[in-house]
Amino acid sequence: MKRVPAIILAALVLAACNGGLFATPTATAPPPTATPTPEPLAASVNGQGILLADFEDEVARFEAAQALLGTDLASLGDYRSRVLRALIDRALLAQGAADRGNEIDRAAVEAELEALAEARGGNEAMGAWMAENHYALETFKRALRQDMLAAIMVEELSQSVGERAQQVRAAHILVATRGEADTLLAELAAGADFADLARASSLDASTRPAGGDLGWFPAGYLLVPEVDSVAWALAPGETSGVVESALGYHIVRVLERDERPLSPDARRFLRERAVELWLEAERVAAQIEIYAAS
């Protein structure tokens, strides 16, 4: 019943460089009169472009990771759009951090790159690892800077969640049919003990031994939203009617409501939700143009 923490930011896999890891790439300068051809974009976020080449490389990294997991790409639906959305979200977070006065300069990026190389066993190992994953050095540095800014924004948003929050403690009984639920409601109305009925009848093996007790949780925490919303609509001591969900039919009783310290998992959930709610608002307010086909 309880939520497994989601990961709100996509893990953007690193990729390849040509030549030495920390060497500055050389390029032939165009004639003074030449006008560079703009690189194709996959999307634009508040006027900041996401290069089509970077997007395709990210898709390739995602596909390679799924292959290692043995996942059939056909089972994932429109994963290209999800990869692009992750890049858009990263751009929004990085822009949010910059708008709040945060900055990551070139020296900070170089220092982080040096630390990553050391963790991987040196420049040669880092360069080989990057070469496996389709990153040119400057592309990698650009992505690393965005990741660093995005991480700052995520931390700032997460800090809005304190150590305590309003929570409810509720119990439920889960059965397979409405008829069973109606029968249990009638027994409760006649004075039967809720916990005894849960131990005898509930299909939820994780809560049945404790009389259906779901413990304390903040709003939105349960994986079954129908049970979560009903629990928050009831006063302590109140019992719901029959609540239908994808799992079956529930009867919910609220035991207590109070402001309490958050469990580590509940705090992590609220921190992730704070980031996702911010992103939802930013996606609506931002000027986002999509050019890449799914």
N, C-alpha and C positions, 0 to 999 in steps of 0.2 A: 504493500500500500504506500510505503514512503518513497519519496523521490530519490532516484539515483542522480547525483549532480551532473549537470550537463556542461559541456564545455562550450561557452558562449563565443571564444575567438578560435578561428580555424588555425591549426598548426601549419604554418607555411614552410614547406620543406626547402632546404638550401640546395643550390645547384652550381653550374660549372664556370671555370675561368680558363683563359688561355694563357700559357706561360707561367712565370713565377707569381706567387700569390700576392705579394705586396708591390710588385713592379707596376709602374704607371703605364697603362696601355698606350702604345704609340699609334698615331693616325696621321694620314697625309692631309694637311690643311687644304681646303678648297681654295680655288682662286678667289681673290678679294671680291670679284663681281658675282660669284656664284651664290644662288639662293638655295639653302638646304631644303630638301623635300621633307615636309612634316611626316613623322612616323605615324602609321595608322594606330588608331585608338580602339580599345575594347569598350571603354566607358570614360565619362568625364564626371568628376565629383566637385561641384562648386568651382568649375573652371580648371581643376587639376586633372590632367589626363592619366588614365591607366593604359599603358601601351598594350597593343594587341599582342606583340611578341611576349611581353611579360605574362599576360593572361594565358597564352597557349603553353608557355613553359610551366605555369602553375598547374594547368590541366594535366600536362604530361607527368608532373610530379605526383599529383593525386592519383592518376591511373596506375603509376608504378607502385605506389603505396598499397593500392587496393589489390594489385596483382600479388604482392608479397603476402597479403592476408588471405589470398585465395578467393576473393570476392568477384563474382560475375558482374561486370560493369552494366550489363543489360538489366540487372535487378535494381540498379540505383536510380533509375528514372533520369531526370534532367540534371545530372550532376554538374554539367558545365555552368548552368545558371547559378548553382549553389557555390561553386568555386568563385565565380565573378562576384557574387554577393559578399563573400568573405573578403575579397580584395576591396570592395566598396566600403565595407564596414571598417576595415583597417584604415582606409583613407579618412573616413569620418572621424575615427578616434584620434588619429594623428593630427588632423586639422583642429579638433577640439582641444587637444593638449597645447598646440601652438597658439590658438586663440586665447588661452588662459595664461599666456606668457612663458610657456615652457619652450625650450629650444635644445636641440641636439646638434652640436657643431661637428665639423669634420674630425677634429681631434678625438671627440668622444666615440665616434664611429670607428676610427682607427684603433682606439684602445680596446673597444669591444671585439673587434675583429682579431686583434692580437690574442685576446683572452680565449676566444673560440678556437683559434689555431693551436694554442698551447694545450687546451683541453683535449684536442684531437691528436696530439702527439707531434706537433710541429707543422711548419709551413708546407712541407711536401705532402704530408698526410691530409692536411686541410685542402690543399689544392686538388689532390686526387679525388677527395670526397666531393668537392664542389664540381669537378669535371664530370662526375657521374650524374649530376642532377641539373644540368642545363643552365648554369648561371655564369654569365660573364662577371668579372670582378666588380665593375662599376654598377652593374645591375644588382648584384648582391649587396653592395654598400647602400644603395638607394633603398632596397627593401629592409635592410637592417635598421637604417635610420627611422623608417616608418614604424617598424616593430617597436623600437625603443620609445618613440613618442606615444604610440598606441598603448604600450604598457603603462606609461605614466598616467594616461587618461583613465585607464581601467582601474588603477590603484586609487586615483582621486575619487572616482565614482563609488568604488567599493567602500571607501572610508566613510561614506554617508550612512552605512549600516553599523549600528552600535553593537554592544555586547548583549543588550536586552531588547525584547520586543513584546508586543501584545500577542498572546498565544491562547489557544484553547486546548483542553484535554477532552477527547471524545472517545466513544466506543462504538463499534458497529457489529451487526450480525449480517453475514452474507449467505444467501440461499439461492438455489437455482431457478425457482419459479415464483411467480407472483402469489400463487395459491399458498405456498409455504410461508411467504412473508406475511400474507393476510392472517394466517393462522397464528403466527408468532405475535403479531400486533394484538390480536384478540386475547392471547394469553397474558401479554404485558398489561393490557387494560384490566384484566381480572386479578392482577396483583403478582404475577410471576416475576422472579428476579431476572433482570437483564443479563447479568454476568453468567448465571446458570444456564440460561437459554443459549447464550453465545457459545459456552463450552460444549453444550450438547448438540447444537445445530449448525454453527457457522462453518462455511467452507473455507474461510480464511485461516489457513494453518498457522500463519505467523502471529495472529492475534488471539486465536481460539483459546490457548491455555490460560491467557490472562483475562478471560471473560470478554474478549473483543476490544480490549483497551488499545487505542492507537497512540497513547502517550500525548505529550504536548507538541504542538506544531503551529507555526505562523500561517497566515492566510496564503493560500496558493501552493502549499508545500506538498500536499498529498498527490499521488499520481492519478487518483481517480477524482477528477474535478467535481463531479456531482456530489460526492461525499464531502469534499472539502467545502463547497459552497453552502451545503445544508448545515454543516457543523457551525459555520460562522453566522448562519441566520438564526440559530437557536440560542436561547438563554440557558444557563446552567440548570440542569435538572429536566430540561425538556427533551422529548423524544419525537423524532420525525415520523412521517408516514412512510410508505414504501417508496424507496428511491431506486430508480432503474439506472444501471450503467452497463458498459460493455461486459463487465464481469458477472452480472446477474442482478439480484434484487437485494437492497440493503435496508436495514433499519438502523438509524443513527441516534445516539444519545450523547448530549453534551454533559460532561461531568463537572468541569471547572473552566473558568476563564480568568486570566490574570496577565500582568506584565512579568516576564520571567527571563532569566539568562537563556540565551540561545545555545542549542547544541552546536558543536563544530559543523556538522552537516547542514543544519538549518541556517546557520550564519553564512556558510558558503553559498547555499541556494539563494539567500536574499541578496548577497553581493553580486552574484551572477545576474539575478533579475534586475538589479539596479542598472547594470550595464546594458542589458537588453532593452529595458524601458527607455533609456537614454537613446539608444540606437534607433528604436522605433520612431521616436519623436524626430530625430535627426533625418531619418530617411524621408519623412513627410516634408520637412522644412527645406531640405537641401535641394539644390539644382543638380539632378542626376540624369545624365544622358547615357543610354545604352546603345552601343553600335555593334557589338559582337553578336553573331548568330549563335543560338544554342545548339 
